[in-house]
Amino acid sequence: MKRRKGKPSVEEFVDIVEDADDSVQPASDAPTWRVLIVDDEREVHSATLFALRDLIVAGRPLEFLHAYSSAEAREVVGRTADIAVVLLDVVMESGDAGLQLVRSIRGELGRTDTRIILRTGQPGYAPELEVIRDYDINDYKTKSELTRTRLVTSLTTAIRSYEQICSVQESERGLDRIVRAAPALLSHRDIGSFAGSALRQMAAVLGDSEASGVFCVSRPPEDAETGGYVAAAIGRYENQLGRDVSALADPELIEVLELCRRSADSLHENHGIAMCLGAGQGKALLYVRSDKPLGEFSRRLAEVLSVSIAAGLENVALFRKLNTFAYVDQLCQLPNRARFVSLIDERIRLGARDWTVAVIDIDHFSDINAALGHQTGDQLLQAVARRLRGGFAPEVALARVSGDTFGLLGPDAALEPEHVLAMFAQPIVVDGQSLMIHPFIGLEKLAEAEDSGADIFKNANIALSRAKNEHREHWQYFTRDMQVASRQRLNLLHDLRHAAEAKRGLSLHYQPQIEIVSGRVIGAEALLRWTNDRGENIPPQRFIPVAEYSRLIIDLGEWVLCSACEQLREWDRAGFGGLRMSVNVSPAQFRDPNFVGMARRCILGFGLEPGRIELEVTESMALAEFEMVVETLHKMKRFGVSIAVDDFGSGYSSLGHLHRLPLNRLKIDRSFVSDLKSGSSGATIAEMIVNLGRMLGLAVIAEGVETVQQFDALREMGCQEVQGFYFSPPVPAGEFAALLRKR
């Protein structure tokens, strides 16, 4: 046997036979401790194997690797994982080759967990404490003092140290995965992506990225189907994705999930773990199976991770509820306006051009609510939703976009207006009431649209408003001129709001009311006029509807009434006492609960007798909101204010209605006055109104008198009062005072 000069013989290292077998390996495929022997003498390898044969440390046998130079050892360490201990000769190619290899293992290769036992055949070659301190060495022995017992002792100590380091590192990695998993799990909003993430995170914690598993959840309440289904699957179970749990193709998997569901706890197998997460409707079942046995530490980590998964599952459930509240109408369980707009956007992105958006409004739904109660109103909306849903194919999207308004999105041919209207030809029976529904429809075709879903929805609503206002047809398709008119209306509203806030450009004109018998002025009707900032005189028929629609009429109405009262007081002080002031009142003012109090403050604040103020309500308004109008008028009548019905004869009031209204005066509509010819229908109706007023003890005044012939005809009928251009158009307060002096 050749020996390197200066080195002790192998016999001095340990008393073993020279021909010991250097290929000893563990007999089974059980987990092993890998030990790398690094020495340039083969006899040392053989002697080490012989000394450590059949050694079991911490329940595992040893697996030996061999290297005969520092370069070869570096290559083995670089390609081999989980080397527990390196038995390293210090002196090989050079006097410090072993120490240089230690530096490479720790620094270049980053193997800080592997334990190293230095062996040297030259006692005193390097200071023991200094080497251990500087190179992270477990032990440093001369070969001559390494008896079998000492070798086994040093190796066992090193392996247990390696095991503890690995345990700490595994704990750190596991906890790091759990810490990273929590925000990842909480970032998901839908159950599918969350379930997939939970399975992958669990597989990583169990240390097997190739594991198989399923994540099963209950179907949402609104889903037509019931029971649990596979929301996510990995590995060999990927083909089970989307299946009902009861229909899985793996009977063993069904059995494990059922046992877990019944126990409502975790079940552990040698190669798998099943968990029941959450509670109630949000309960979920998770099962992950690995091809390698699961250690106790991995199972504990899995239990810790399950807490984060359960929290993430609850988070997804909350987002699902929020999504439901954000995009689903709770009464009819239909998509709401936000979802309907997004459906239009989706259809646009798909390039659909032969589709139509329709907005359907139930006419006079508020009256049904008021008459029959909100519960019946809700049932009616649900019945309308069912009728609409049943009248179209599933491809047509149906939504409830506001209180009594529904949205439809479907092919052009399916949303023909006549077809939609025909669906309501038969009454809807709700709570024993047979109700006829008269819808109005606004539509826009996507082929003619150039905007987003929100704009298209807005355009359909513009068409709906046009259909409701014109009443010529119960439906209208959107056109660009509607958009122009809508923009003009919006601009008009903006200017009017500015004028109302600043009280700039607003004024009152007064038209005299004449007593026919004496020919004297007995009163005036206050009429609102508006000149905008550009000096344009806006006709009342343009801005009054806008003011009523926007509820600006409430503030404007208060200003009109108080200004009229103030002017009446000024005329009193100027010597024109005893005049009556007529002021028009809109429906919006009657709906205002503060109207009666406001009127009292205005009248009494200027020291006027209430009987000198006359409130004019139109016949159509009195009929449309009869009960509300009657109640308010009675309050005003008790206060002492005079009440007149304007445009009388143009509506459809009955004697029963007239009898309940606390009236003082009837005002003949100008359309009948303009037709005052002998034998004409206008003359007949005017005469009937005069006679009706006489029978009911009401005064009668005719408006729109423009000619002497009309005046004479009304005088012959017995009409008491008139007003119109024949005497004077509405004029500013100063001109009205001059007119009083003249007459």
Phi, psi and omega in degrees: 000134179274140177235141176287141183300133177089351181265145176288161179289163178296326180301330178289337180286309179198146184277091181228169179280147186291329185263032179299143183286126180263017180245020182295127180228159178298146186281339183240175179265021178294159177304140184234167169260121180275128180238124179259122177262121180241110179198143182274002177248123182295330180298325178295319177302313182295318181295321179295316179299317182294321182291329186255011183297143178062015179284131177245125179238123179053039175083004181235145173281176180259146173238123188259138172241154187229140172217142187246009175203163179294324179295316179295321179296320178299320180292320180294315180296322181295328184259352186245128178271160170061041171279118184282312186222142171247119172268106195242126173282133182288314186257113175229255180299328179219174185293334179239025181302320180295317179294323176295323178295321177301314179301319179293318180297316182284318186270293185296314184272347175066026182266078183279345182275328181299134179269146185232129173246116179275136175234140179219147177267002184239096180303140178076012182295321179221146179297124187299308184296320181296318179294314181298319181292314188279334188243012180051063182255136177285321183206156181218108186228151169277149183297331183292333182263359180272080170291170180302318181297314180293323178297314179297319180297312180297317181294317180297318178298317180296319181295317179295324175297317177299318180299318180293318177299315179298321179297316178297316180295320178296320177298315180297315179296318180296314179295323177297318178297321181292317179298319179288331183291324186303305179295328178295319180291323182284350182278348185274146182249335181246154188293327182296308181292324178296313182298318178298318178295319180299318179296316181294320178295319180294319178298320179294318179295324178283355175080025181218096181291346179262012183295162177248151180186167177225151175233114186247138180224166175279150177288149180297154184303326183282351180288138180295323178277161181232172177091176181273156178214165181276109181276336178204151180209146177227162177066221185290351179265006184301329181285358179265359184302131177087350182282152170294146180302321181290346183251016180295149183277358183245103182301323180296321178296317178301317182296315179298314181296321180292318177298318179295319179297317181292320182283338183054036182213188179269143175240133183245132172243172179298324184243006184207168178216134178240140184224141172256120187242147177075191181207160176061221181296336181269012182291144179223154177240129178239133177223127177231132180236134181246153177281347179245153182300148181262128178282165182297321180295318178299321179294320179295319177299321179299320179294321178295316180297328182299332177295316178294322179295317179298320178294319177296322178297318177296322178298317178297319179297320178295319178294325177295320177295316178299320178297321178296314180294327183282330190234000182234130174286123188287332182288310185260357182054046177239161171304142177269190186298316181300316180291323180297317178298319179294327177295322177297316179299318179298319180294324177296316180297329178283355177081018180289124179247336183264041178239159184230145171254129179234139176241124187244126181243135178275117183291136177059033178295325180298326178293321178296317178300315183293322185281319188251351179099157184291329179297315177294322177299318178296318179296324178295316179300318178295321179293321176298318179299318179295321180293319178295317180297319181287344183268359183226157176292159182301335182291342178279121180278134178240136181218154170257110191263347173195189187313299182239029184235134180243152178244143176233140176225115183194179178302150182308314185296330183283335186251038172296130184305320181298324179294318180295315180297324181296335180294342182248022177292331178261146181293161175254127181265120181227122176053042179080358180258131176265111188244128174271129181255130179241091183278155168247147187229132170245135186226152167215136178272137179297332180297335181257004183263148179232014190237188179279176179300321179297320179291320179296317177299318178297318180296320178297324178290326175297316177297322177297316179298320178298317180297319182289324183284322185277327178059013176282317176232158177272009178209154177212137169273143180292138174230161184294331178293333174295321180296319178297315180297321179295319179294320178297321178295321178295317178297320178297318179296319179299313180295320181293321179298318179296318179294321181293321180291319183269352185052044182246132180085356179264141179206166176246134169250155186233130176252127184290146174248127191250134171279124188295316186297313185265340182075010182266159177281121181251350181188182180213147172257123180277125183235129184283136176232150182220128172245119185284179184295342178270006178082013181271133175275113183269123181297146180302325181294346176267315187267337179296313177301323178295319179296321179291319181296321184269358183068011171296339183298336180294311178292318179296319180298321177295318179296318180298311183296314181293321178294321178295319178296318179297320180293323178298320177296322179296320178294324176301314181293335179274002177095012178251057184285164174085001180288153174258142179244120178261133181229130178282143180237133182266163178301323181298325178292322179294329179285342182285120182294345181267004187298312184298315179297319179298315181297319178298317181297318181297313186291310182289330181297333179257012173069033183260150170288129182304328182295346180274355177254127179242126177265128180256125174242141179285153179298319182295323179293318180299326181280322186293322182232060194299309186297317180296317181296316181300315182297315182292319181296323178295322177297316181291323180294322177295329177289336176116000181287146177277147183235132177232147174260116181277157177054035184294139181102344181271348180258205184229040182288149179256169177298329178297320178294312182300323183295328183275342181278132180279076189265156170244335190210145170250139182243114183290130182295145184297336181295328178281327179293321181292344182252028183279084172234154183301124178084358181282161178294325179298318180295320181297314181293318180300317180294322178297321180293319178299315180294322179297317178298320180296318181292326182270359180073031181248143174287154181232132176232140180252135179251162177079024179283120186238345184228161178293328179297318179295320180297315180297318180298318180292323179295319179294328179288340183098015177293136186276323189223155179216161170208151180161179184293343178300329179259311179187142169286171173299133184228160175298165185301321181295316179292327179296321178296321178295321178297320179298318180295320182294317184281000000 
